[in-house]
Amino acid sequence: AKVKDRLFSTGVTYTYTIPLPPNTPATIDNLPSVASTLNFPKIAKTARHGTLDVFANTHSASVQATIFDSAQKVMAEAPEISEMSYVYPNKHYM
């Protein structure tokens, strides 16, 4: 539809994978050991900040480029992350 005003927006959802330290079975009893090795709050803050920084401050030719740049930044700043994925669904308002 032809309209004079249009607002484009998106929601940003990301997920990431953090491997457990070597020789550390995934058990309830090992959680303190894992938490002392991996700083989960810091990793989460790094993922959020890096994602928002690229999204808000980088001119991008495409959603795919923004996703790539965001993941590159976050994974460089949080090397504990082994995989990262994003979902940016289009939300159009007329």
Backbone bond lengths (Angstrom), bond angles and torsions (degrees), N, CA, C in turn:
res aa  C-N    CA-C-N  psi(-1)  N-CA   C-N-CA  omega(-1)  CA-C   N-CA-C  phi
1 A - - - 1.450 - - 1.516 109.32 -
2 K 1.356 114.33 141.23 1.458 118.63 177.94 1.525 109.04 -84.06
3 V 1.310 114.82 126.12 1.459 121.30 178.02 1.523 108.38 -138.63
4 K 1.331 115.75 157.10 1.462 119.87 179.17 1.522 111.65 -83.49
5 D 1.308 116.48 -30.16 1.464 120.79 -179.06 1.518 109.21 -122.73
6 R 1.292 115.25 138.86 1.459 120.59 178.54 1.527 107.40 -147.00
7 L 1.295 116.39 139.07 1.456 121.56 177.43 1.523 107.97 -117.77
8 F 1.314 115.71 123.16 1.461 120.45 175.80 1.514 107.49 -100.90
9 S 1.301 115.71 133.73 1.463 119.37 175.54 1.519 109.20 -145.76
10 T 1.292 114.57 169.03 1.455 120.36 178.57 1.511 109.00 -148.36
11 G 1.283 115.78 158.75 1.453 122.08 167.69 1.514 106.30 -102.02
12 V 1.294 117.75 145.03 1.464 121.03 179.79 1.523 108.34 -114.97
13 T 1.317 114.98 120.04 1.458 121.23 175.48 1.512 107.95 -123.50
14 Y 1.311 116.51 132.79 1.459 119.13 176.99 1.520 110.07 -134.09
15 T 1.300 114.75 153.19 1.456 122.17 173.89 1.517 107.68 -133.64
16 Y 1.309 115.40 152.84 1.453 119.29 177.02 1.516 109.88 -145.64
17 T 1.328 114.76 159.67 1.451 122.27 -179.07 1.518 109.02 -115.94
18 I 1.321 114.96 132.78 1.460 121.38 176.25 1.526 107.07 -122.57
19 P 1.321 117.82 110.82 1.464 119.38 178.90 1.536 111.15 -65.35
20 L 1.305 115.74 147.84 1.461 120.30 174.51 1.523 109.84 -68.34
21 P 1.322 116.77 153.64 1.468 118.78 174.79 1.532 110.06 -58.63
22 P 1.330 116.85 151.70 1.467 119.71 -179.74 1.537 111.57 -58.01
23 N 1.303 115.45 146.20 1.469 122.69 177.00 1.522 113.31 59.98
24 T 1.330 116.56 29.59 1.462 120.97 178.43 1.516 108.72 -121.76
25 P 1.327 117.13 99.31 1.462 119.28 178.65 1.538 111.12 -63.46
26 A 1.312 116.14 147.70 1.466 121.45 179.06 1.522 109.38 -81.55
27 T 1.322 115.71 89.29 1.466 121.31 177.27 1.522 108.94 -131.81
28 I 1.304 115.60 159.73 1.473 120.82 176.72 1.528 109.92 -58.74
29 D 1.308 117.02 -40.72 1.466 120.87 -177.85 1.532 112.52 -65.74
30 N 1.326 117.71 -24.24 1.467 121.28 -179.45 1.527 113.62 -89.77
31 L 1.318 118.08 -2.71 1.470 119.64 -178.33 1.528 113.30 -57.25
32 P 1.335 120.02 -43.79 1.473 117.88 178.03 1.527 112.89 -60.48
33 S 1.322 116.70 -37.38 1.469 120.28 178.46 1.525 110.53 -65.61
34 V 1.321 116.21 -44.07 1.466 120.27 179.11 1.524 110.01 -63.86
35 A 1.330 116.93 -44.27 1.469 120.76 -178.75 1.525 111.91 -65.27
36 S 1.323 117.69 -29.30 1.467 119.13 178.29 1.527 111.41 -77.06
37 T 1.328 116.52 -23.13 1.465 121.40 179.60 1.530 111.13 -88.59
38 L 1.314 116.81 -41.26 1.464 122.67 -177.50 1.522 109.68 -111.15
39 N 1.303 117.31 121.88 1.461 121.81 179.66 1.532 108.76 -88.41
40 F 1.344 115.55 84.17 1.460 120.80 -175.01 1.526 113.41 -58.54
41 P 1.343 120.24 -42.97 1.478 118.37 178.09 1.529 112.67 -60.86
42 K 1.329 117.24 -38.55 1.467 120.08 179.09 1.526 110.68 -67.42
43 I 1.325 116.93 -41.72 1.464 120.64 178.93 1.525 110.19 -62.42
44 A 1.323 117.24 -44.13 1.466 121.44 179.40 1.525 111.04 -62.68
45 K 1.328 117.06 -41.85 1.471 121.08 178.70 1.521 110.76 -64.97
46 T 1.320 117.34 -40.90 1.462 121.88 178.21 1.526 110.74 -62.82
47 A 1.343 117.02 -43.35 1.471 121.04 179.36 1.525 110.79 -62.80
48 R 1.303 116.79 -44.80 1.468 120.62 -179.66 1.525 111.04 -65.55
49 H 1.317 116.78 -49.83 1.460 120.65 -177.37 1.532 111.48 -62.60
50 G 1.321 116.64 -46.43 1.466 120.13 -179.62 1.513 112.35 -61.89
51 T 1.331 115.86 -41.78 1.467 120.67 178.94 1.526 110.84 -63.58
52 L 1.318 116.78 -48.95 1.466 120.22 -179.84 1.525 112.05 -65.35
53 D 1.327 117.17 -38.04 1.457 120.65 -179.38 1.529 111.13 -61.84
54 V 1.312 116.89 -48.82 1.472 119.76 179.84 1.524 110.25 -66.04
55 F 1.321 117.01 -44.99 1.461 120.73 -177.62 1.532 111.49 -60.70
56 A 1.332 116.79 -42.37 1.462 120.53 -174.31 1.524 113.97 -86.61
57 N 1.312 117.84 -26.26 1.463 119.35 -169.24 1.524 115.90 -117.81
58 T 1.312 118.54 1.09 1.459 120.58 -177.04 1.518 109.63 -116.46
59 H 1.333 115.62 126.24 1.463 118.85 173.63 1.517 107.39 -74.16
60 S 1.307 116.14 131.35 1.452 120.22 -176.81 1.515 109.97 -132.87
61 A 1.322 115.05 143.17 1.458 120.60 179.14 1.522 112.63 -79.96
62 S 1.337 116.88 -16.13 1.459 119.23 -176.68 1.521 111.20 -159.33
63 V 1.303 114.99 161.92 1.468 120.81 175.04 1.521 109.34 -61.84
64 Q 1.329 116.53 -40.55 1.462 120.44 -179.36 1.525 111.25 -60.47
65 A 1.333 117.01 -40.13 1.464 120.62 178.76 1.526 110.65 -65.92
66 T 1.328 117.09 -39.92 1.461 120.72 178.18 1.518 110.35 -64.03
67 I 1.315 117.36 -43.99 1.461 121.42 178.21 1.527 110.16 -60.15
68 F 1.324 116.79 -47.87 1.457 120.98 179.97 1.518 111.29 -60.34
69 D 1.335 117.03 -49.07 1.467 121.15 -178.53 1.527 111.25 -62.84
70 S 1.330 116.82 -39.41 1.468 120.48 178.72 1.517 110.92 -63.17
71 A 1.312 116.39 -48.64 1.463 120.21 -179.18 1.526 111.06 -63.27
72 Q 1.328 117.64 -40.06 1.464 120.60 178.88 1.523 111.11 -61.41
73 K 1.329 116.18 -45.02 1.465 120.56 -179.56 1.520 111.11 -63.91
74 V 1.315 116.85 -49.85 1.465 120.84 -177.27 1.531 110.71 -62.06
75 M 1.322 116.70 -46.61 1.465 119.28 -176.52 1.530 112.12 -69.91
76 A 1.324 118.04 -26.52 1.464 120.55 174.40 1.525 110.88 -71.39
77 E 1.330 116.13 -35.43 1.462 120.57 -177.96 1.528 113.12 -87.20
78 A 1.315 117.18 -18.60 1.471 122.05 178.10 1.527 108.10 -130.93
79 P 1.331 117.37 78.96 1.467 120.09 -175.53 1.532 113.95 -64.70
80 E 1.328 116.88 -10.04 1.465 119.86 175.93 1.530 111.64 -67.07
81 I 1.333 116.41 -23.49 1.460 121.53 -178.61 1.528 108.63 -78.93
82 S 1.341 116.06 127.25 1.466 119.98 -179.63 1.527 112.86 -100.07
83 E 1.331 117.43 -24.88 1.469 122.34 179.14 1.520 108.36 -144.75
84 M 1.336 114.80 150.73 1.462 119.47 177.06 1.516 108.76 -149.03
85 S 1.326 116.07 140.71 1.462 120.07 176.16 1.524 109.48 -139.07
86 Y 1.325 114.46 153.75 1.467 122.04 -177.89 1.521 110.08 -128.80
87 V 1.325 115.13 153.16 1.459 122.85 170.07 1.523 106.34 -130.87
88 Y 1.323 116.44 123.40 1.468 123.02 178.63 1.534 108.03 -123.66
89 P 1.305 119.33 80.15 1.471 119.26 -179.87 1.533 111.44 -71.49
90 N 1.318 116.64 140.21 1.463 120.90 176.50 1.514 109.89 -72.44
91 K 1.318 115.20 138.31 1.466 122.10 173.77 1.527 106.16 -131.52
92 H 1.310 115.90 110.45 1.469 120.21 -178.53 1.523 109.87 -106.42
93 Y 1.323 115.54 135.58 1.460 122.05 177.06 1.522 108.47 -125.21
94 M 1.324 116.40 128.28 1.468 120.22 179.56 1.511 109.33 -121.16
